[in-house]
Amino acid sequence: MAEVSAPANKLELLPAVDVRDGRAVRLVHGESGTETSYGSPLEAALAWQRSGAEWLHLVDLDAAFGTGDNRALIGEVTEAMDIKVELSGGIRDDDTLAAALATGCTRVNLGTAALETPEWVAKVIAEYGDRVAVGLDVRGTTLRGRGWTRDGGDLYETLARLDSEGCARYVVTDIAKDGTLQGPNLELLKNVCAATEAPVVASGGVSSLDDLRAIAALVPRGVEGSIVGKALYAKAFTLEEALAAVAV
Ligand SMILES: O=C(O)c1ccccc1NCC(=O)[C@H](O)[C@H](O)COP(=O)(O)O
């Protein structure tokens, strides 16, 4: 299992592989039914690794939506990686957490559970520390759970609660931007960074190398990394170009 790296001043890039029904896909606004398919998740993940990625952001969308799971495939992809893996999607209880951690992933990203079972999340934050991140997936400042289909409370109230419990890291997604190639929500990222001392991973909307440079400019404020999905699949730029753009 790869170790979680120490904080650095270089923006980490996490190319995304979102899995639906055994295929690598990208959605628009995270909405089920908007899938564009990009083939084998393993091939996509291996391609990002060959291109120099240090992280993979791997999402089980079926588990997130409650339409099944891709557990075996997610395990196969994670096992094939020599790089760090962040696992997301449908990790909501002891069983799904144990299965996710057993893949050898570097960390997991909890979403719905942070909204619906806060006591359990506090317990696993205390138990697993840096191996647990919480995804703050928002429309405006309202959190969304259950595959981003249900409202789940106020962003800043939840952030304060999770901070008080020692949450190690947040993955922040503006759902309105996700999968749209419309650029990240930099104001949201700045506001979240101002509200917490914990590192923030940006997600959703990256469309260009300039977007990545703009996110990299927020590293001193607390942004640690950026997930990149659609832009890589749509060949807006290559991962090699992206890594070079954020190298310091
Ligand atoms: O991460 C989840 O659990 C999730 C649940 C439901 C819908 C989408 C979900 N994640 C999507 C992602 O993490 C994307 O890979 C990421 O935001 C990349 O976005 P983009 O660069 O805009 O393609």
The ligand as an SDF file (V2000), in Angstrom:
LIG
                    3D

 23 23  0  0  0  0  0  0  0  0999 V2000
  -17.3480   10.6530   -5.8160 O   0  0  0  0  0  0  0  0  0  0  0  0
  -18.5260   10.2210   -5.6720 C   0  0  0  0  0  0  0  0  0  0  0  0
  -18.8260    9.5300   -4.6860 O   0  0  0  0  0  0  0  0  0  0  0  0
  -19.5870   10.5630   -6.6820 C   0  0  0  0  0  0  0  0  0  0  0  0
  -20.9060   10.2220   -6.4010 C   0  0  0  0  0  0  0  0  0  0  0  0
  -21.8990   10.5160   -7.3240 C   0  0  0  0  0  0  0  0  0  0  0  0
  -21.6140   11.1580   -8.5260 C   0  0  0  0  0  0  0  0  0  0  0  0
  -20.2860   11.5070   -8.8030 C   0  0  0  0  0  0  0  0  0  0  0  0
  -19.2880   11.2040   -7.8920 C   0  0  0  0  0  0  0  0  0  0  0  0
  -17.9660   11.5550   -8.1440 N   0  0  0  0  0  0  0  0  0  0  0  0
  -17.5380   12.1840   -9.3220 C   0  0  0  0  0  0  0  0  0  0  0  0
  -16.1020   12.4980   -9.2650 C   0  0  0  0  0  0  0  0  0  0  0  0
  -15.4130   12.3460   -8.2960 O   0  0  0  0  0  0  0  0  0  0  0  0
  -15.4800   13.0200  -10.5520 C   0  0  0  0  0  0  0  0  0  0  0  0
  -14.5530   12.0560  -10.9670 O   0  0  0  0  0  0  0  0  0  0  0  0
  -14.7430   14.2840  -10.3510 C   0  0  0  0  0  0  0  0  0  0  0  0
  -15.5580   15.2280   -9.7260 O   0  0  0  0  0  0  0  0  0  0  0  0
  -14.1640   14.8100  -11.6870 C   0  0  0  0  0  0  0  0  0  0  0  0
  -14.9590   15.8210  -12.2710 O   0  0  0  0  0  0  0  0  0  0  0  0
  -14.6200   16.4500  -13.7240 P   0  0  0  0  0  0  0  0  0  0  0  0
  -13.1560   16.8090  -13.7320 O   0  0  0  0  0  0  0  0  0  0  0  0
  -15.5180   17.6600  -13.8330 O   0  0  0  0  0  0  0  0  0  0  0  0
  -14.9410   15.3910  -14.7340 O   0  0  0  0  0  0  0  0  0  0  0  0
  1  2  2  0
  2  3  1  0
  2  4  1  0
  4  5  1  0
  4  9  2  0
  5  6  2  0
  6  7  1  0
  7  8  2  0
  8  9  1  0
  9 10  1  0
 10 11  1  0
 11 12  1  0
 12 13  2  0
 12 14  1  0
 14 15  1  0
 14 16  1  0
 16 17  1  0
 16 18  1  0
 18 19  1  0
 19 20  1  0
 20 21  2  0
 20 22  1  0
 20 23  1  0
M  END
$$$$
